[in-house]
Amino acid sequence: MNRHEVVLRNVRKIEIRTKKLVEGLMSGAYHSVFKGRGIEFSEVREYVFGDDVRSIDWNVTARMNHPYVKEFIEERDLTVYIVFDISASSTFGMVKSKKDVAVELAASIMFSAMRNNDNVGIALFTDTIEKLIKPGKGRRHVLRLIRELIYYEPQAVSTDIEASLSYLAKVVKRRAIIFIISDFYAKGFDKPLKILREKHDIIAINTRDIREEQIPEVGLIELEDSETGEQLLVDTSDSAFQERYGQIVRKEHQELKSRMRKLKIDLIQLNTDIPFEIPLRKFFRKRSR
């Protein structure tokens, strides 16, 4: 079997694995949550009994000395972007890597968008956006995006969310639903997030692995930062070290949740040891309310 056949087979596996979820929960939930959020101004017309008074255009009403209302039309298709962290830390995982789980979740979102006849694009980033594929429609386009998520080889290992989102804010002109998938091990990205949030619907998906919170007690080991290459010798059997490490990780997690709450951005917690559809269901239930 040549490499092309292997790639096609693995992409097809992702499609089959996510098909049941998309046909069941996702397609209906996706439509109800996102459809109707994209609306465009159509025209102004005279008020008739039964119209929503909140739609009255007071400027025109004052000028014409008669009530007029604004009419809007729902955008027939939406634009969805999957902004995907492919830096070195995404390959970490105890059973499955953070990237593998995130790819399945991203595929479910993309197939749901496809069934809704929406446009889907991706932006793959490390310390910059390395690959940007403009939104398109159809199964063939979505399979291409999944192939890139799985097989694209990053040129850098570090993460710069701030620079990547700043660039994205400049190039994504049309209002979009933007899913940002990352472990968010970076600082200083609040400003570009806020700028994006003013125009787009942003959903942050935080990828995590249980090993990042609990280091097994195996004595002296040398830890290496997958992005910086920095190495540190630690005694994992030291209870004080275990406690300090756990506190730091929990604090960072709480800070991320607090920052997203302040920015009014929904945060989905994606853990490698829990099926990805569980937090996804929780997100759609929350949004439906």
Secondary structure, 3 states (H helix, E strand, C coil): CCHHHHHHHHHHHHHHHHHHHHHHHHHHHHHHHHCCCCEEEEEEEECCCCCCHHHECHHHHHHHCCCEEEEEEECCCCEEEEEEECCHHHHCCCCCCHHHHHHHHHHHHHHHHHHCCCEEEEEEECCCEEEEEEEECCHHHHHHHHHHHHHCCCCCCCCCHHHHHHHHHHHCCCCCEEEEEECCCCCCCHHHHHHHHHHCEEEEEEEECHHHCCCCCCCEEEEECCCCCCEEEEECCCHHHHHHHHHHHHHHHHHHHHHHHHCCCEEEEEECCCCCHHHHHHHHHHHHC
